Amino acid sequence: MVLNFNYKKWFWLAVSTYLVIGLYLLNVTYSKPVLSMDVQNEDGQWILIEPYYKEWAEKHKIKKGDIILEVDGKQIDSLRDLKYEPVIRAARELKIMKDNGAVINLNIK
């Protein structure tokens, strides 16, 4: 009888832990929109090489050759991940400079 009680206790503990971790990961996954924009550092400026979602980029007037200035309010040079893999994976806010020098602040939902 004691063995059966311990089994049920551990089973429900494992199920509860699994659910809590699953909900946390779901929240993290959907907390920032996925962009997957390939960028390249040329003369100290991060230039957009290829947006993964081309239709979305066209809708927001983003094109190849645009210069990314900020991601989520941080200067793009301060993002350490870009040094190892030059991809902007997710962001809520972008500051982009166009070819003509115009600066666009883009809020992503």
C-alpha positions in Angstrom: 0.0 0.0 0.0 2.8 2.4 0.8 4.6 1.7 -2.4 1.4 2.5 -4.4 1.0 5.8 -2.6 4.7 6.9 -3.3 4.2 5.9 -7.0 1.2 8.2 -7.3 2.9 11.0 -5.5 6.0 10.9 -7.8 3.8 10.5 -10.9 1.8 13.7 -10.1 5.0 15.5 -9.2 6.5 14.6 -12.6 3.3 15.6 -14.5 3.1 18.9 -12.6 6.8 19.7 -13.3 6.3 18.8 -17.0 3.3 21.1 -17.3 5.0 24.0 -15.5 8.1 23.7 -17.7 5.9 23.4 -20.9 4.0 26.5 -20.0 7.2 28.4 -19.3 8.7 27.4 -22.7 5.5 28.3 -24.5 5.5 31.7 -23.0 9.2 32.3 -23.9 8.6 31.1 -27.4 5.7 33.5 -28.1 7.0 36.5 -26.1 9.0 37.9 -29.0 8.2 37.7 -32.7 10.5 35.6 -34.8 12.2 37.6 -37.6 15.3 35.6 -38.8 17.0 38.4 -40.6 20.5 37.7 -42.0 22.8 40.6 -41.5 26.5 41.3 -42.3 28.9 43.7 -40.8 30.4 46.0 -43.4 32.6 49.0 -42.3 31.1 48.9 -38.8 27.5 48.9 -40.0 25.1 46.0 -39.9 23.5 45.6 -43.3 20.4 43.4 -43.9 21.4 40.7 -46.3 18.2 38.5 -46.4 15.0 38.6 -44.5 13.5 35.2 -44.0 9.9 36.4 -44.2 10.0 38.3 -47.5 6.3 39.2 -47.6 6.5 40.7 -44.1 9.6 42.7 -45.0 8.0 44.1 -48.1 4.9 45.0 -46.2 7.0 47.0 -43.7 9.2 48.5 -46.5 12.3 46.7 -45.4 14.7 45.5 -48.1 18.2 44.2 -48.7 20.8 46.8 -48.0 19.0 48.6 -45.2 21.2 49.3 -42.2 20.0 48.0 -38.8 20.8 50.6 -36.1 19.0 49.2 -33.0 17.2 46.0 -31.9 14.8 46.3 -28.9 16.3 49.7 -28.0 19.9 48.5 -27.9 22.6 49.5 -30.3 23.2 46.6 -32.7 26.9 46.7 -31.9 26.2 45.7 -28.3 24.5 42.5 -29.3 27.1 39.8 -28.6 25.3 37.0 -30.5 25.8 38.7 -33.9 29.6 38.2 -33.7 29.1 34.4 -33.7 26.1 34.1 -35.9 24.9 37.2 -37.8 21.2 36.6 -37.6 18.6 38.7 -35.8 16.3 36.0 -34.7 13.6 37.8 -32.7 12.8 41.4 -31.8 9.9 43.6 -30.7 11.4 46.9 -32.0 13.8 47.7 -34.8 15.5 51.0 -35.9 16.5 50.9 -39.5 18.2 53.4 -41.8 17.2 53.4 -45.4 19.4 54.1 -48.5 18.2 57.7 -48.6 19.2 58.3 -44.9 15.6 58.1 -43.5 15.4 56.3 -40.1 12.4 54.1 -39.5 11.3 52.9 -36.1 9.4 49.7 -36.4 7.3 48.2 -33.6 6.7 44.5 -34.2 3.6 42.7 -32.9 
